[in-house]
Amino acid sequence: MTEPRILVVEGNTKAVRDATVEAGGRVTAELYVETLEKCFPGARCDTVRPTDTDAALADSTGLADYDGIAWTGSALNIYNREPAVDRQIKLGRAALASGVPVFGSCWGLQVAVTAAGGEVAKNPIGREFGLARKIALNEAGRAHPLYDGKASVFDAVAVHKDEVVALPAGTTVLAGNGHSEVQALEFSVPGGSTFWGVQYHPEFDLREISAIARRYGTALTEEGFFADAADADRYAEMTAALQADPGRRDLAWLLGADADVLDGHVRLAEIRNWIMRQVLPRLADR
């Protein structure tokens, strides 16, 4: 078998998924499947939704049938211990015990860190939204295969209020910026899985940020990102327009966006590297 089998874990509740689509965005798991298939055509992807009470959760034995597990973002907060959160932490522990390589974006990073004994808390300086600026690889990050082909300093699409404040045992931090010291990390569970995760969203393009600006415009205005509702609407329109036509130099200049986010090959490097360096070797060994 030459096509990797990857399980995508949907982090959002049905209510959030529906609201995201209404605002012009895409369901997070569906977007992740699309991204994985773009990075490796032929990848066979399944989806599980642990936030749904009727979702069947695989145990570590079933999870071991996969070559990789990818965890999406979410509007949830890991420290608000509700059933939709607790079910994901439980699944996270099973995933990390399965021996299958795991990758997480934003919320996916936070679930894995919590499941492995670390801690996530609200960032005291508030939300990071739109583009996470000047993410810098440290020495470990510059040498790490997660960042093959990536610049040592880059911008990335991001939206999060929370950050990692305590690391699981054996964690290596790979990148950070002025907003969060932990923007990427790696750890391995003895006898289990290796986890690679990022606090930003390589799978998101500017269309997703446009949808988030529309959906959370009031909150983002209250937090100081926009002057008023009209300003939020203009930002949503500009980001959507630039995604539709990345050649719009006027919009790229206004938004401060460059190839880091406008060039899909550059933006998706981390996910592509995870497939090549973690998922495919597991497939070859099975």
N, C-alpha and C positions, 0 to 999 in steps of 0.2 A: 504494500500500500504506500503510495507516494503523496497522498493528500492528508495533511494534518487535520485532526479532529479537535476542535476548540469549543469549550463551553463558555458562553457569555452570561454573566450574572447581572441581571437588571437591578439597579440600586433604587429606582424610584417606585413610589406607590402608583396605583392605577390613576388616582386623582391627579397626581403631578404629571403623569404621562399624557393624560387627556388634555390638561391645561397647556402643556408644552406644545402639543400639536395645534391647538387652537391659536396659540400665539405665533405660529409659523415655524416652529422648530420640529425636530424629529425625535421619536421615541429613542431614548438613550441606547437601549440594547440593539435596536434595529440599526442605528447609526454605527454602533460598534461592529456589528456583523458586516455591514457595508465596508467599513474601514479595513477589517481583517481580510476580506475578500479582495479588496483593492491592493493590499500589501502582499497578499499571496493568493493569486487566482487559483481556484480549485479547493481552497480551504473549506472544510465541512464544519459548519457552525450550528450548534444547538443553543437554545436560550432557556434559562430558568429564572423565575420571578419570585424570590423568597419573600418579597413584601406582600404578596397576595396570599391570603390565608389558605386558599385551596391549592397552592403550588406544591408540587411534590419535590421535596428536597432530597438530593442524592446523598448517600453516605460516602465515606472515603473509599469504599470498595467500588461503587459505581463511578466515582470521580476518576478513579485510576484508569478507566477506559479512555480517557482523553489525553491528548498530547499537550494541551495548554488550557488554562482557565484565565479569562479576562474579565475584570470587574469594572463596571461603569461608574460614572459619577452619580450623585443623588442630591436632592434638596434636604435630606435628613441630616440631623446632627447626632453624632455617635454617643454623646453624653446624655441625650434625652432617651432614656431606656424605655422604649415602647416596643410592642411586639414586632413591628416591621424592622426595628434595629436589632433586637435580640436574635431574631431568626437569621439575620445576615451574619452576625458575629458567630453564631453556632455553625453556619455553613462555612464561614471563613476558617474556623478551626479545623473542620473536616478537610477543606481544600489544602490547607498547609500541612496536614498529616498525610495527604494522599501521595506525595512524591511527584505530583504533576507541577510543572512550572506555572507560576501565577504572576499575572501583571495587573496592576490597578491604577486607574486614573482618579485623582482627587479623592472622592469618597472611597473608591476601591483601595487606595493607599491607606486611608484612615481605618477601614474595616480590618485590613490585614495587620496593621500596627496594633490595634486593640486586641485582635484575636491572638496575637503573639505575645501579649503582656505589656505592650507599650501604652502610651496615653495620648489622647487628643483633647484639646481644649479650644475655647473661643479665642481668636487672636485679639490681643488687647488693643491693637491699632486698627481693628476693623476689617472690612471686607477687601479682598483683592478682586478687581473686576475688569473685564475687557481684555487687556493685555498685561500679563505679568512681565515687568520690565527687568532687563539686565540680570536674567538668571545666569549665574556663573558656576561653571564646573570647578570643583576643587581638584586637588591632585589625583584623588581616587577616581573622580568622575572623568577626568581627561584620559585616564587609562582604561576606563570601563567600556566593554562592548555595547552597553546600552546607548552610548553616545558616539559610536562609529559614524563618521561623516558629519557630525554636528559641530557648529562653532563653539568655542569655549565660553562665549557669552552670547545670549540670544534672548529674544522675546517669545512668549507663548500665550495662547488663548487660555484664560483662567477665570474662574469665579468661585470663591470660597470665603467663608467666615472663620473657619477653624484651621488649626495647624497641629502638627506633631510636637508635643512638648516633652515626651519621654520615649526613648527608643527601646525596642525589644533587644534582648541580649544578642550580641554579635552583629548588630547593624552597622553598615557602612553608609554614611551620608555621602551623596555624590554631587549635590548641587544645592544652592540657596540663592536668595536675593535679599534686598533691603526690607522686604515685607515678611518673609518667612525664611528662617535659617535652613529649614528642610524643604527643599523643592523636589528632591529625588533621593531614593535610598535603595539599598539592597540588604536582604538578610536571608539566611538559610535556617531551616528548622532541622535539628539533628534527626536523621532517619526519615525526614519528610521532604518538603518542597523548598525550592529557592524562589524568593519573591523579588520582583523588580517593580518599583512603583514611582509615580510622579504626582506632585500636588496640582499640577496644571492639567490641561486637556489637549493632548496632541490630536485626539480624534475630532475635536471641534474646529469648525471653520467660522468665519465671521457671520454666516447665516445664523448659527446657534447663538452668538452673542447678540445679534439683532433681536432674536426671539426673546432672550432673557431680558433685554432692555425693555421690550414691550410688556412683558409679563410682570416684571418687578420695577417698573418705572417709578411708581410712587415711593417705594422703599429706597430705591437708589437715589432719588431726589432728596429724600429726608436725610440720607447718609452723606450728601454733599457731592455726589458724582455729577449731578445735573442741576441747573439753576431752577428749572421748573419742568412741568409735564411736556411742554412744547419742545424743550431742549432734549429731553429723553427721546421724544418721537423723532427729532432730527437725527440723533445719534443712531437710532434703530434704522432709519432710512439710509443713512450713509454707509453703515456697515453692511447692510443687505446689498446696496448698490455696488460697493467695492467687491464683495464676494462674487456678484454676478459678472462684473467686469474688472478683473484685477489690473487691467491696464490703465485704470483711471488714476493718473498721477496726482490729480488735484485731491481726490479723496484719500489716497495713500499718504499724501503729505499732511493733510488735516488730521488724520487718525494716527499718524506715526507708525504706519504698518509697512513692513518690507517683506522680503522673501521668507523670513522666519515663519510668517503666518500665511502669506499669499501663495507660496510655492508648496503644493501638496507633498512633493517628494521630500522637501526639507522638513516640513511640519510633522510628517508621519515617521520620521527616522527612528524614533524610540520604539514604536510598535513593530516596525519592520525588523529592527535589530533583535527585538525579543523573539520574534518568530524564527529568524535565522539562527540565533545563537542559543536559544533555549528550547523552543518547540520542535524544530526539525531534528536536533540531536536526540530528543526523547523518542520521536517517531522512528528514527533509524535504529534505536536500541530495542524497540519492542518487537 
